[in-house]
Amino acid sequence: MMRALAIGGFLVSLVLFAVVEWVARREGSRVPSLADVCAFVMRYEVGPVPVGRIGLFGFWWWLGWHFLAR
Amino acid sequence: MDHPRELTVEAPRAWDRPVVSVPVLICLSLVGGQLPSFSTAANLYILTTGGGLIWVGLSNRVPRRPAPRRLPSVALWWLVPVTVFGVFEGATFMAAAGDDFPTLSRLADPLLEDSVIRSAAWFAWLSTFWGLVRR
């Protein structure tokens, strides 16, 4: 029962990601795509340090390591 | 003779074209898909590929697509899937109930043991990383 709940929850979140991305890609949509949100986050800098870029790269690398190397 | 700057277009580098980058990513993914979890080779491989992409992404070697200067308030819609995912990942992680109430990575582990699915996951990871580098 709890296992089905977990699987269902992750599937719902996946579907929601797809729905928001689909809405974002519709012509004239004001909702930014996930790529645009990531690009905006990556613009964040503290002085000369591209904190947003480093943070997002680090997060994505960790995600790959977590799923694909361990 | 000097040409006006607005008339000059920087030619894309050969390795920056999809016809080159996609086959390279496929080859890297096929290699990665053969490396089992918890192996030294898998750790070294992901360190090398990820480290290389981070290095390219932090240098100015690849042309970047323009990023939006501001996000409209409707961007907050992205918090809906993020929150749903965060609630379930957090709950399953805190419960630590193993297979009875599994985290996403525990659910994905049996699937990723198959080399074809593992290669596909590698391709998704690498191509997204490449997309981030170009942003």
N, CA and C atoms of all chains as a GROMACS GRO file, in nm:
protein
  615
    1MET      N    1   0.083  -0.122   0.000
    1MET     CA    2   0.000   0.000   0.000
    1MET      C    3   0.087   0.127   0.000
    2MET      N    4   0.183   0.133   0.097
    2MET     CA    5   0.271   0.250   0.105
    2MET      C    6   0.365   0.257  -0.016
    3ARG      N    7   0.402   0.139  -0.065
    3ARG     CA    8   0.488   0.135  -0.184
    3ARG      C    9   0.414   0.194  -0.305
    4ALA      N   10   0.288   0.157  -0.319
    4ALA     CA   11   0.206   0.210  -0.429
    4ALA      C   12   0.189   0.361  -0.414
    5LEU      N   13   0.176   0.405  -0.289
    5LEU     CA   14   0.162   0.549  -0.265
    5LEU      C   15   0.288   0.624  -0.310
    6ALA      N   16   0.405   0.568  -0.277
    6ALA     CA   17   0.532   0.632  -0.316
    6ALA      C   18   0.545   0.635  -0.469
    7ILE      N   19   0.517   0.520  -0.532
    7ILE     CA   20   0.528   0.515  -0.679
    7ILE      C   21   0.430   0.613  -0.741
    8GLY      N   22   0.308   0.615  -0.688
    8GLY     CA   23   0.206   0.708  -0.740
    8GLY      C   24   0.249   0.853  -0.724
    9GLY      N   25   0.306   0.886  -0.609
    9GLY     CA   26   0.350   1.023  -0.583
    9GLY      C   27   0.459   1.068  -0.680
   10PHE      N   28   0.556   0.980  -0.703
   10PHE     CA   29   0.663   1.015  -0.796
   10PHE      C   30   0.609   1.027  -0.940
   11LEU      N   31   0.515   0.939  -0.974
   11LEU     CA   32   0.456   0.949  -1.109
   11LEU      C   33   0.377   1.078  -1.126
   12VAL      N   34   0.302   1.115  -1.021
   12VAL     CA   35   0.226   1.241  -1.027
   12VAL      C   36   0.320   1.359  -1.046
   13SER      N   37   0.431   1.361  -0.972
   13SER     CA   38   0.525   1.474  -0.986
   13SER      C   39   0.585   1.476  -1.127
   14LEU      N   40   0.613   1.357  -1.181
   14LEU     CA   41   0.668   1.350  -1.318
   14LEU      C   42   0.567   1.405  -1.419
   15VAL      N   43   0.441   1.366  -1.402
   15VAL     CA   44   0.335   1.415  -1.493
   15VAL      C   45   0.321   1.566  -1.479
   16LEU      N   46   0.329   1.616  -1.354
   16LEU     CA   47   0.317   1.761  -1.333
   16LEU      C   48   0.432   1.837  -1.400
   17PHE      N   49   0.554   1.782  -1.391
   17PHE     CA   50   0.668   1.843  -1.462
   17PHE      C   51   0.638   1.851  -1.612
   18ALA      N   52   0.586   1.740  -1.667
   18ALA     CA   53   0.557   1.735  -1.811
   18ALA      C   54   0.447   1.835  -1.847
   19VAL      N   55   0.345   1.846  -1.761
   19VAL     CA   56   0.233   1.936  -1.791
   19VAL      C   57   0.279   2.082  -1.791
   20VAL      N   58   0.358   2.121  -1.688
   20VAL     CA   59   0.404   2.261  -1.682
   20VAL      C   60   0.496   2.291  -1.801
   21GLU      N   61   0.581   2.194  -1.838
   21GLU     CA   62   0.669   2.215  -1.953
   21GLU      C   63   0.587   2.228  -2.082
   22TRP      N   64   0.483   2.145  -2.092
   22TRP     CA   65   0.396   2.152  -2.210
   22TRP      C   66   0.327   2.290  -2.217
   23VAL      N   67   0.277   2.336  -2.103
   23VAL     CA   68   0.213   2.469  -2.099
   23VAL      C   69   0.315   2.576  -2.139
   24ALA      N   70   0.437   2.563  -2.090
   24ALA     CA   71   0.541   2.663  -2.118
   24ALA      C   72   0.575   2.670  -2.267
   25ARG      N   73   0.565   2.556  -2.334
   25ARG     CA   74   0.604   2.552  -2.476
   25ARG      C   75   0.492   2.591  -2.571
   26ARG      N   76   0.373   2.614  -2.517
   26ARG     CA   77   0.263   2.657  -2.603
   26ARG      C   78   0.289   2.799  -2.652
   27GLU      N   79   0.243   2.827  -2.773
   27GLU     CA   80   0.267   2.957  -2.833
   27GLU      C   81   0.203   3.067  -2.748
   28GLY      N   82   0.280   3.171  -2.720
   28GLY     CA   83   0.229   3.284  -2.643
   28GLY      C   84   0.223   3.261  -2.494
   29SER      N   85   0.275   3.147  -2.448
   29SER     CA   86   0.270   3.118  -2.304
   29SER      C   87   0.363   3.212  -2.227
   30ARG      N   88   0.318   3.257  -2.109
   30ARG     CA   89   0.403   3.341  -2.025
   30ARG      C   90   0.484   3.257  -1.927
   31VAL      N   91   0.450   3.130  -1.917
   31VAL     CA   92   0.523   3.041  -1.826
   31VAL      C   93   0.658   3.008  -1.891
   32PRO      N   94   0.769   3.032  -1.822
   32PRO     CA   95   0.899   2.998  -1.881
   32PRO      C   96   0.922   2.848  -1.879
   33SER      N   97   0.999   2.800  -1.975
   33SER     CA   98   1.031   2.657  -1.977
   33SER      C   99   1.129   2.627  -1.864
   34LEU      N  100   1.144   2.498  -1.835
   34LEU     CA  101   1.238   2.460  -1.729
   34LEU      C  102   1.381   2.504  -1.766
   35ALA      N  103   1.413   2.497  -1.896
   35ALA     CA  104   1.546   2.540  -1.940
   35ALA      C  105   1.567   2.689  -1.913
   36ASP      N  106   1.462   2.769  -1.934
   36ASP     CA  107   1.473   2.913  -1.906
   36ASP      C  108   1.490   2.939  -1.756
   37VAL      N  109   1.418   2.862  -1.675
   37VAL     CA  110   1.432   2.878  -1.530
   37VAL      C  111   1.575   2.844  -1.488
   38CYS      N  112   1.627   2.734  -1.543
   38CYS     CA  113   1.766   2.696  -1.511
   38CYS      C  114   1.863   2.804  -1.557
   39ALA      N  115   1.841   2.858  -1.678
   39ALA     CA  116   1.930   2.962  -1.730
   39ALA      C  117   1.926   3.085  -1.640
   40PHE      N  118   1.807   3.118  -1.590
   40PHE     CA  119   1.794   3.233  -1.500
   40PHE      C  120   1.871   3.208  -1.370
   41VAL      N  121   1.856   3.089  -1.316
   41VAL     CA  122   1.928   3.054  -1.192
   41VAL      C  123   2.079   3.063  -1.214
   42MET      N  124   2.123   3.019  -1.334
   42MET     CA  125   2.266   3.017  -1.362
   42MET      C  126   2.325   3.156  -1.383
   43ARG      N  127   2.238   3.256  -1.398
   43ARG     CA  128   2.288   3.394  -1.411
   43ARG      C  129   2.337   3.449  -1.278
   44TYR      N  130   2.293   3.387  -1.167
   44TYR     CA  131   2.322   3.444  -1.035
   44TYR      C  132   2.472   3.438  -1.005
   45GLU      N  133   2.527   3.553  -0.974
   45GLU     CA  134   2.669   3.562  -0.943
   45GLU      C  135   2.689   3.641  -0.815
   46VAL      N  136   2.790   3.604  -0.739
   46VAL     CA  137   2.830   3.682  -0.622
   46VAL      C  138   2.969   3.737  -0.654
   47GLY      N  139   2.975   3.866  -0.685
   47GLY     CA  140   3.101   3.922  -0.734
   47GLY      C  141   3.137   3.854  -0.864
   48PRO      N  142   3.262   3.807  -0.875
   48PRO     CA  143   3.301   3.741  -1.000
   48PRO      C  144   3.270   3.591  -1.000
   49VAL      N  145   3.212   3.541  -0.891
   49VAL     CA  146   3.190   3.395  -0.879
   49VAL      C  147   3.052   3.357  -0.932
   50PRO      N  148   3.046   3.271  -1.034
   50PRO     CA  149   2.915   3.230  -1.091
   50PRO      C  150   2.849   3.124  -1.002
   51VAL      N  151   2.795   3.170  -0.890
   51VAL     CA  152   2.742   3.080  -0.788
   51VAL      C  153   2.628   2.992  -0.844
   52GLY      N  154   2.538   3.055  -0.920
   52GLY     CA  155   2.425   2.980  -0.975
   52GLY      C  156   2.472   2.870  -1.069
   53ARG      N  157   2.570   2.903  -1.152
   53ARG     CA  158   2.623   2.806  -1.249
   53ARG      C  159   2.692   2.690  -1.177
   54ILE      N  160   2.775   2.724  -1.080
   54ILE     CA  161   2.846   2.621  -1.004
   54ILE      C  162   2.746   2.533  -0.929
   55GLY      N  163   2.646   2.596  -0.869
   55GLY     CA  164   2.547   2.521  -0.792
   55GLY      C  165   2.468   2.423  -0.877
   56LEU      N  166   2.423   2.470  -0.994
   56LEU     CA  167   2.342   2.382  -1.079
   56LEU      C  168   2.426   2.270  -1.140
   57PHE      N  169   2.548   2.303  -1.182
   57PHE     CA  170   2.638   2.199  -1.234
   57PHE      C  171   2.667   2.095  -1.124
   58GLY      N  172   2.694   2.145  -1.004
   58GLY     CA  173   2.724   2.055  -0.893
   58GLY      C  174   2.606   1.964  -0.860
   59PHE      N  175   2.487   2.024  -0.860
   59PHE     CA  176   2.368   1.944  -0.832
   59PHE      C  177   2.350   1.837  -0.939
   60TRP      N  178   2.365   1.874  -1.066
   60TRP     CA  179   2.342   1.778  -1.174
   60TRP      C  180   2.448   1.668  -1.173
   61TRP      N  181   2.573   1.706  -1.141
   61TRP     CA  182   2.678   1.604  -1.133
   61TRP      C  183   2.647   1.507  -1.019
   62TRP      N  184   2.607   1.560  -0.904
   62TRP     CA  185   2.576   1.474  -0.789
   62TRP      C  186   2.461   1.378  -0.823
   63LEU      N  187   2.360   1.428  -0.895
   63LEU     CA  188   2.246   1.345  -0.933
   63LEU      C  189   2.294   1.227  -1.020
   64GLY      N  190   2.380   1.256  -1.116
   64GLY     CA  191   2.433   1.149  -1.201
   64GLY      C  192   2.515   1.050  -1.121
   65TRP      N  193   2.599   1.102  -1.033
   65TRP     CA  194   2.682   1.014  -0.949
   65TRP      C  195   2.592   0.926  -0.863
   66HIS      N  196   2.489   0.984  -0.802
   66HIS     CA  197   2.400   0.912  -0.712
   66HIS      C  198   2.327   0.798  -0.783
   67PHE      N  199   2.280   0.823  -0.906
   67PHE     CA  200   2.202   0.720  -0.975
   67PHE      C  201   2.289   0.626  -1.058
   68LEU      N  202   2.398   0.676  -1.113
   68LEU     CA  203   2.471   0.597  -1.212
   68LEU      C  204   2.603   0.539  -1.163
   69ALA      N  205   2.654   0.588  -1.050
   69ALA     CA  206   2.784   0.537  -1.005
   69ALA      C  207   2.778   0.474  -0.868
   70ARG      N  208   2.667   0.487  -0.800
   70ARG     CA  209   2.657   0.423  -0.668
   70ARG      C  210   2.516   0.370  -0.645
   71MET      N  211   4.022   4.502  -4.522
   71MET     CA  212   3.912   4.592  -4.498
   71MET      C  213   3.830   4.542  -4.379
   72ASP      N  214   3.797   4.634  -4.290
   72ASP     CA  215   3.718   4.595  -4.173
   72ASP      C  216   3.571   4.585  -4.209
   73HIS      N  217   3.506   4.481  -4.157
   73HIS     CA  218   3.362   4.466  -4.174
   73HIS      C  219   3.292   4.516  -4.049
   74PRO      N  220   3.174   4.576  -4.064
   74PRO     CA  221   3.098   4.615  -3.945
   74PRO      C  222   3.071   4.492  -3.859
   75ARG      N  223   3.082   4.510  -3.725
   75ARG     CA  224   3.070   4.398  -3.634
   75ARG      C  225   2.936   4.325  -3.648
   76GLU      N  226   2.827   4.404  -3.675
   76GLU     CA  227   2.695   4.341  -3.678
   76GLU      C  228   2.676   4.252  -3.800
   77LEU      N  229   2.767   4.264  -3.899
   77LEU     CA  230   2.755   4.182  -4.018
   77LEU      C  231   2.834   4.052  -4.007
   78THR      N  232   2.916   4.040  -3.904
   78THR     CA  233   2.998   3.921  -3.891
   78THR      C  234   2.925   3.819  -3.804
   79VAL      N  235   2.930   3.694  -3.845
   79VAL     CA  236   2.868   3.585  -3.770
   79VAL      C  237   2.974   3.482  -3.737
   80GLU      N  238   2.983   3.448  -3.609
   80GLU     CA  239   3.082   3.349  -3.569
   80GLU      C  240   3.040   3.210  -3.618
   81ALA      N  241   3.125   3.145  -3.695
   81ALA     CA  242   3.092   3.012  -3.746
   81ALA      C  243   3.093   2.912  -3.632
   82PRO      N  244   2.988   2.827  -3.625
   82PRO     CA  245   2.987   2.727  -3.518
   82PRO      C  246   3.103   2.630  -3.533
   83ARG      N  247   3.163   2.595  -3.418
   83ARG     CA  248   3.273   2.499  -3.424
   83ARG      C  249   3.216   2.362  -3.460
   84ALA      N  250   3.302   2.280  -3.524
   84ALA     CA  251   3.254   2.150  -3.574
   84ALA      C  252   3.195   2.066  -3.460
   85TRP      N  253   3.263   2.064  -3.343
   85TRP     CA  254   3.217   1.978  -3.234
   85TRP      C  255   3.095   2.035  -3.163
   86ASP      N  256   3.056   2.158  -3.204
   86ASP     CA  257   2.942   2.222  -3.140
   86ASP      C  258   2.812   2.192  -3.214
   87ARG      N  259   2.820   2.118  -3.324
   87ARG     CA  260   2.701   2.087  -3.402
   87ARG      C  261   2.641   1.956  -3.355
   88PRO      N  262   2.504   1.945  -3.362
   88PRO     CA  263   2.440   1.821  -3.318
   88PRO      C  264   2.491   1.697  -3.390
   89VAL      N  265   2.528   1.714  -3.517
   89VAL     CA  266   2.574   1.598  -3.594
   89VAL      C  267   2.703   1.541  -3.534
   90VAL      N  268   2.775   1.622  -3.458
   90VAL     CA  269   2.896   1.574  -3.390
   90VAL      C  270   2.866   1.542  -3.243
   91SER      N  271   2.798   1.637  -3.174
   91SER     CA  272   2.780   1.621  -3.029
   91SER      C  273   2.690   1.502  -2.995
   92VAL      N  274   2.584   1.477  -3.073
   92VAL     CA  275   2.492   1.367  -3.038
   92VAL      C  276   2.561   1.231  -3.048
   93PRO      N  277   2.633   1.199  -3.159
   93PRO     CA  278   2.704   1.070  -3.161
   93PRO      C  279   2.807   1.057  -3.049
   94VAL      N  280   2.875   1.168  -3.016
   94VAL     CA  281   2.973   1.163  -2.906
   94VAL      C  282   2.902   1.129  -2.774
   95LEU      N  283   2.787   1.194  -2.750
   95LEU     CA  284   2.712   1.166  -2.627
   95LEU      C  285   2.661   1.022  -2.626
   96ILE      N  286   2.621   0.970  -2.743
   96ILE     CA  287   2.574   0.831  -2.750
   96ILE      C  288   2.689   0.735  -2.716
   97CYS      N  289   2.807   0.761  -2.773
   97CYS     CA  290   2.922   0.674  -2.744
   97CYS      C  291   2.957   0.677  -2.595
   98LEU      N  292   2.960   0.797  -2.538
   98LEU     CA  293   2.990   0.809  -2.394
   98LEU      C  294   2.886   0.735  -2.311
   99SER      N  295   2.758   0.744  -2.354
   99SER     CA  296   2.650   0.678  -2.280
   99SER      C  297   2.661   0.527  -2.289
  100LEU      N  298   2.697   0.476  -2.406
  100LEU     CA  299   2.710   0.331  -2.422
  100LEU      C  300   2.821   0.276  -2.333
  101VAL      N  301   2.930   0.352  -2.321
  101VAL     CA  302   3.039   0.310  -2.232
  101VAL      C  303   2.990   0.314  -2.088
  102GLY      N  304   2.927   0.425  -2.050
  102GLY     CA  305   2.879   0.440  -1.912
  102GLY      C  306   2.779   0.332  -1.874
  103GLY      N  307   2.696   0.290  -1.971
  103GLY     CA  308   2.594   0.190  -1.944
  103GLY      C  309   2.652   0.053  -1.913
  104GLN      N  310   2.779   0.030  -1.947
  104GLN     CA  311   2.842  -0.100  -1.920
  104GLN      C  312   2.908  -0.106  -1.783
  105LEU      N  313   2.916   0.010  -1.716
  105LEU     CA  314   2.990   0.014  -1.589
  105LEU      C  315   2.893  -0.007  -1.472
  106PRO      N  316   2.917  -0.111  -1.392
  106PRO     CA  317   2.823  -0.140  -1.282
  106PRO      C  318   2.833  -0.039  -1.168
  107SER      N  319   2.722  -0.027  -1.095
  107SER     CA  320   2.721   0.062  -0.978
  107SER      C  321   2.827   0.020  -0.876
  108PHE      N  322   2.871   0.114  -0.800
  108PHE     CA  323   2.968   0.093  -0.691
  108PHE      C  324   3.105   0.048  -0.740
  109SER      N  325   3.128   0.049  -0.872
  109SER     CA  326   3.260   0.010  -0.921
  109SER      C  327   3.350   0.132  -0.928
  110THR      N  328   3.479   0.108  -0.916
  110THR     CA  329   3.575   0.217  -0.927
  110THR      C  330   3.568   0.280  -1.065
  111ALA      N  331   3.551   0.194  -1.166
  111ALA     CA  332   3.545   0.244  -1.304
  111ALA      C  333   3.428   0.341  -1.323
  112ALA      N  334   3.312   0.305  -1.266
  112ALA     CA  335   3.194   0.392  -1.281
  112ALA      C  336   3.219   0.527  -1.213
  113ASN      N  337   3.282   0.522  -1.094
  113ASN     CA  338   3.310   0.648  -1.023
  113ASN      C  339   3.409   0.735  -1.100
  114LEU      N  340   3.515   0.670  -1.152
  114LEU     CA  341   3.615   0.746  -1.228
  114LEU      C  342   3.553   0.803  -1.357
  115TYR      N  343   3.468   0.722  -1.420
  115TYR     CA  344   3.408   0.766  -1.547
  115TYR      C  345   3.316   0.886  -1.526
  116ILE      N  346   3.237   0.882  -1.419
  116ILE     CA  347   3.144   0.994  -1.398
  116ILE      C  348   3.220   1.117  -1.349
  117LEU      N  349   3.331   1.094  -1.278
  117LEU     CA  350   3.416   1.207  -1.238
  117LEU      C  351   3.476   1.273  -1.361
  118THR      N  352   3.521   1.190  -1.455
  118THR     CA  353   3.587   1.243  -1.576
  118THR      C  354   3.488   1.316  -1.667
  119THR      N  355   3.376   1.248  -1.698
  119THR     CA  356   3.280   1.310  -1.791
  119THR      C  357   3.215   1.434  -1.727
  120GLY      N  358   3.171   1.420  -1.602
  120GLY     CA  359   3.107   1.533  -1.534
  120GLY      C  360   3.205   1.647  -1.511
  121GLY      N  361   3.327   1.610  -1.468
  121GLY     CA  362   3.429   1.712  -1.444
  121GLY      C  363   3.463   1.787  -1.573
  122GLY      N  364   3.472   1.712  -1.683
  122GLY     CA  365   3.500   1.775  -1.811
  122GLY      C  366   3.391   1.872  -1.852
  123LEU      N  367   3.265   1.830  -1.832
  123LEU     CA  368   3.154   1.919  -1.870
  123LEU      C  369   3.148   2.042  -1.780
  124ILE      N  370   3.178   2.024  -1.651
  124ILE     CA  371   3.181   2.139  -1.560
  124ILE      C  372   3.291   2.236  -1.603
  125TRP      N  373   3.405   2.180  -1.639
  125TRP     CA  374   3.517   2.265  -1.683
  125TRP      C  375   3.480   2.344  -1.809
  126VAL      N  376   3.418   2.276  -1.904
  126VAL     CA  377   3.374   2.345  -2.028
  126VAL      C  378   3.269   2.450  -1.994
  127GLY      N  379   3.177   2.413  -1.903
  127GLY     CA  380   3.068   2.504  -1.870
  127GLY      C  381   3.110   2.628  -1.793
  128LEU      N  382   3.219   2.616  -1.718
  128LEU     CA  383   3.266   2.732  -1.641
  128LEU      C  384   3.366   2.817  -1.719
  129SER      N  385   3.419   2.760  -1.827
  129SER     CA  386   3.505   2.841  -1.914
  129SER      C  387   3.416   2.903  -2.022
  130ASN      N  388   3.474   2.980  -2.106
  130ASN     CA  389   3.394   3.045  -2.211
  130ASN      C  390   3.422   2.981  -2.346
  131ARG      N  391   3.436   2.848  -2.346
  131ARG     CA  392   3.473   2.780  -2.470
  131ARG      C  393   3.353   2.746  -2.557
  132VAL      N  394   3.234   2.748  -2.498
  132VAL     CA  395   3.114   2.712  -2.574
  132VAL      C  396   3.020   2.832  -2.577
  133PRO      N  397   2.969   2.867  -2.696
  133PRO     CA  398   2.873   2.979  -2.701
  133PRO      C  399   2.746   2.945  -2.623
  134ARG      N  400   2.696   3.043  -2.549
  134ARG     CA  401   2.578   3.020  -2.465
  134ARG      C  402   2.456   3.088  -2.524
  135ARG      N  403   2.341   3.024  -2.503
  135ARG     CA  404   2.215   3.086  -2.544
  135ARG      C  405   2.179   3.194  -2.442
  136PRO      N  406   2.116   3.301  -2.488
  136PRO     CA  407   2.084   3.409  -2.393
  136PRO      C  408   1.985   3.362  -2.286
  137ALA      N  409   2.010   3.408  -2.162
  137ALA     CA  410   1.923   3.373  -2.049
  137ALA      C  411   1.827   3.488  -2.021
  138PRO      N  412   1.706   3.457  -1.974
  138PRO     CA  413   1.613   3.567  -1.940
  138PRO      C  414   1.666   3.649  -1.823
  139ARG      N  415   1.646   3.781  -1.829
  139ARG     CA  416   1.693   3.868  -1.722
  139ARG      C  417   1.600   3.862  -1.600
  140ARG      N  418   1.472   3.838  -1.628
  140ARG     CA  419   1.373   3.828  -1.520
  140ARG      C  420   1.280   3.712  -1.550
  141LEU      N  421   1.218   3.661  -1.445
  141LEU     CA  422   1.116   3.559  -1.464
  141LEU      C  423   0.981   3.618  -1.423
  142PRO      N  424   0.876   3.594  -1.502
  142PRO     CA  425   0.743   3.642  -1.462
  142PRO      C  426   0.694   3.562  -1.342
  143SER      N  427   0.594   3.617  -1.273
  143SER     CA  428   0.545   3.550  -1.152
  143SER      C  429   0.482   3.413  -1.183
  144VAL      N  430   0.436   3.394  -1.308
  144VAL     CA  431   0.378   3.263  -1.341
  144VAL      C  432   0.483   3.151  -1.340
  145ALA      N  433   0.611   3.190  -1.330
  145ALA     CA  434   0.717   3.089  -1.317
  145ALA      C  435   0.700   3.009  -1.188
  146LEU      N  436   0.624   3.065  -1.094
  146LEU     CA  437   0.601   2.994  -0.967
  146LEU      C  438   0.524   2.863  -0.987
  147TRP      N  439   0.461   2.846  -1.104
  147TRP     CA  440   0.395   2.718  -1.132
  147TRP      C  441   0.493   2.602  -1.123
  148TRP      N  442   0.620   2.630  -1.147
  148TRP     CA  443   0.721   2.523  -1.138
  148TRP      C  444   0.735   2.469  -0.996
  149LEU      N  445   0.691   2.549  -0.899
  149LEU     CA  446   0.700   2.502  -0.761
  149LEU      C  447   0.603   2.387  -0.733
  150VAL      N  448   0.498   2.374  -0.816
  150VAL     CA  449   0.399   2.267  -0.793
  150VAL      C  450   0.464   2.129  -0.810
  151PRO      N  451   0.521   2.096  -0.927
  151PRO     CA  452   0.585   1.964  -0.938
  151PRO      C  453   0.704   1.948  -0.844
  152VAL      N  454   0.778   2.058  -0.824
  152VAL     CA  455   0.895   2.049  -0.736
  152VAL      C  456   0.851   2.015  -0.593
  153THR      N  457   0.742   2.079  -0.548
  153THR     CA  458   0.694   2.054  -0.412
  153THR      C  459   0.641   1.912  -0.396
  154VAL      N  460   0.563   1.866  -0.495
  154VAL     CA  461   0.509   1.729  -0.488
  154VAL      C  462   0.625   1.630  -0.481
  155PHE      N  463   0.725   1.650  -0.568
  155PHE     CA  464   0.840   1.560  -0.567
  155PHE      C  465   0.913   1.568  -0.433
  156GLY      N  466   0.935   1.691  -0.385
  156GLY     CA  467   1.007   1.710  -0.259
  156GLY      C  468   0.936   1.646  -0.141
  157VAL      N  469   0.803   1.655  -0.138
  157VAL     CA  470   0.726   1.594  -0.028
  157VAL      C  471   0.745   1.443  -0.028
  158PHE      N  472   0.733   1.381  -0.145
  158PHE     CA  473   0.744   1.235  -0.150
  158PHE      C  474   0.887   1.188  -0.128
  159GLU      N  475   0.984   1.260  -0.186
  159GLU     CA  476   1.124   1.219  -0.166
  159GLU      C  477   1.161   1.238  -0.018
  160GLY      N  478   1.119   1.350   0.039
  160GLY     CA  479   1.149   1.375   0.180
  160GLY      C  480   1.083   1.273   0.272
  161ALA      N  481   0.956   1.241   0.244
  161ALA     CA  482   0.882   1.146   0.329
  161ALA      C  483   0.943   1.007   0.320
  162THR      N  484   0.975   0.963   0.199
  162THR     CA  485   1.032   0.828   0.184
  162THR      C  486   1.171   0.821   0.244
  163PHE      N  487   1.247   0.930   0.233
  163PHE     CA  488   1.382   0.932   0.289
  163PHE      C  489   1.377   0.930   0.441
  164MET      N  490   1.289   1.013   0.499
  164MET     CA  491   1.280   1.022   0.645
  164MET      C  492   1.224   0.892   0.704
  165ALA      N  493   1.131   0.829   0.633
  165ALA     CA  494   1.072   0.706   0.685
  165ALA      C  495   1.174   0.592   0.686
  166ALA      N  496   1.267   0.596   0.589
  166ALA     CA  497   1.371   0.493   0.580
  166ALA      C  498   1.311   0.353   0.591
  167ALA      N  499   1.201   0.331   0.519
  167ALA     CA  500   1.129   0.204   0.530
  167ALA      C  501   1.170   0.104   0.422
  168GLY      N  502   1.278   0.131   0.353
  168GLY     CA  503   1.325   0.037   0.252
  168GLY      C  504   1.226   0.021   0.137
  169ASP      N  505   1.204  -0.104   0.097
  169ASP     CA  506   1.117  -0.130  -0.018
  169ASP      C  507   0.968  -0.110   0.012
  170ASP      N  508   0.932  -0.098   0.140
  170ASP     CA  509   0.791  -0.076   0.174
  170ASP      C  510   0.745   0.065   0.136
  171PHE      N  511   0.836   0.162   0.148
  171PHE     CA  512   0.804   0.301   0.115
  171PHE      C  513   0.931   0.362   0.054
  172PRO      N  514   0.960   0.321  -0.072
  172PRO     CA  515   1.094   0.347  -0.128
  172PRO      C  516   1.116   0.490  -0.178
  173THR      N  517   1.241   0.533  -0.168
  173THR     CA  518   1.282   0.660  -0.229
  173THR      C  519   1.291   0.638  -0.381
  174LEU      N  520   1.305   0.749  -0.455
  174LEU     CA  521   1.315   0.737  -0.601
  174LEU      C  522   1.437   0.656  -0.642
  175SER      N  523   1.550   0.678  -0.573
  175SER     CA  524   1.670   0.605  -0.614
  175SER      C  525   1.657   0.455  -0.585
  176ARG      N  526   1.586   0.419  -0.477
  176ARG     CA  527   1.565   0.277  -0.448
  176ARG      C  528   1.473   0.214  -0.553
  177LEU      N  529   1.376   0.293  -0.601
  177LEU     CA  530   1.288   0.245  -0.707
  177LEU      C  531   1.365   0.230  -0.839
  178ALA      N  532   1.459   0.320  -0.862
  178ALA     CA  533   1.530   0.321  -0.991
  178ALA      C  534   1.639   0.215  -0.997
  179ASP      N  535   1.694   0.174  -0.882
  179ASP     CA  536   1.808   0.082  -0.882
  179ASP      C  537   1.786  -0.046  -0.962
  180PRO      N  538   1.674  -0.118  -0.943
  180PRO     CA  539   1.655  -0.242  -1.022
  180PRO      C  540   1.645  -0.215  -1.172
  181LEU      N  541   1.585  -0.101  -1.208
  181LEU     CA  542   1.573  -0.067  -1.350
  181LEU      C  543   1.711  -0.039  -1.410
  182LEU      N  544   1.795   0.029  -1.332
  182LEU     CA  545   1.926   0.071  -1.383
  182LEU      C  546   2.027  -0.044  -1.390
  183GLU      N  547   1.987  -0.162  -1.343
  183GLU     CA  548   2.077  -0.278  -1.356
  183GLU      C  549   2.081  -0.327  -1.501
  184ASP      N  550   1.977  -0.297  -1.578
  184ASP     CA  551   1.974  -0.333  -1.719
  184ASP      C  552   2.064  -0.237  -1.797
  185SER      N  553   2.154  -0.292  -1.878
  185SER     CA  554   2.254  -0.206  -1.943
  185SER      C  555   2.192  -0.111  -2.046
  186VAL      N  556   2.082  -0.154  -2.110
  186VAL     CA  557   2.018  -0.065  -2.209
  186VAL      C  558   1.954   0.056  -2.139
  187ILE      N  559   1.880   0.027  -2.030
  187ILE     CA  560   1.818   0.137  -1.955
  187ILE      C  561   1.926   0.226  -1.892
  188ARG      N  562   2.032   0.161  -1.846
  188ARG     CA  563   2.142   0.237  -1.786
  188ARG      C  564   2.207   0.330  -1.889
  189SER      N  565   2.226   0.280  -2.011
  189SER     CA  566   2.282   0.364  -2.117
  189SER      C  567   2.188   0.480  -2.151
  190ALA      N  568   2.056   0.450  -2.153
  190ALA     CA  569   1.958   0.556  -2.181
  190ALA      C  570   1.962   0.662  -2.071
  191ALA      N  571   1.977   0.616  -1.946
  191ALA     CA  572   1.986   0.712  -1.834
  191ALA      C  573   2.113   0.795  -1.846
  192TRP      N  574   2.222   0.730  -1.886
  192TRP     CA  575   2.346   0.804  -1.908
  192TRP      C  576   2.328   0.910  -2.016
  193PHE      N  577   2.257   0.871  -2.124
  193PHE     CA  578   2.236   0.966  -2.233
  193PHE      C  579   2.152   1.085  -2.186
  194ALA      N  580   2.047   1.055  -2.108
  194ALA     CA  581   1.963   1.164  -2.056
  194ALA      C  582   2.045   1.257  -1.968
  195TRP      N  583   2.129   1.198  -1.882
  195TRP     CA  584   2.209   1.279  -1.790
  195TRP      C  585   2.312   1.365  -1.867
  196LEU      N  586   2.382   1.300  -1.960
  196LEU     CA  587   2.486   1.373  -2.035
  196LEU      C  588   2.427   1.481  -2.125
  197SER      N  589   2.316   1.449  -2.195
  197SER     CA  590   2.260   1.548  -2.287
  197SER      C  591   2.202   1.667  -2.210
  198THR      N  592   2.141   1.640  -2.093
  198THR     CA  593   2.092   1.752  -2.012
  198THR      C  594   2.210   1.836  -1.963
  199PHE      N  595   2.318   1.768  -1.923
  199PHE     CA  596   2.438   1.839  -1.876
  199PHE      C  597   2.493   1.927  -1.990
  200TRP      N  598   2.497   1.872  -2.109
  200TRP     CA  599   2.545   1.947  -2.226
  200TRP      C  600   2.455   2.068  -2.252
  201GLY      N  601   2.324   2.047  -2.235
  201GLY     CA  602   2.230   2.159  -2.250
  201GLY      C  603   2.254   2.268  -2.146
  202LEU      N  604   2.283   2.227  -2.022
  202LEU     CA  605   2.312   2.326  -1.917
  202LEU      C  606   2.441   2.402  -1.948
  203VAL      N  607   2.540   2.330  -1.997
  203VAL     CA  608   2.669   2.394  -2.030
  203VAL      C  609   2.650   2.504  -2.134
  204ARG      N  610   2.556   2.482  -2.226
  204ARG     CA  611   2.534   2.579  -2.334
  204ARG      C  612   2.438   2.690  -2.295
  205ARG      N  613   2.392   2.690  -2.170
  205ARG     CA  614   2.302   2.795  -2.124
  205ARG      C  615   2.378   2.908  -2.056
   0.00000   0.00000   0.00000
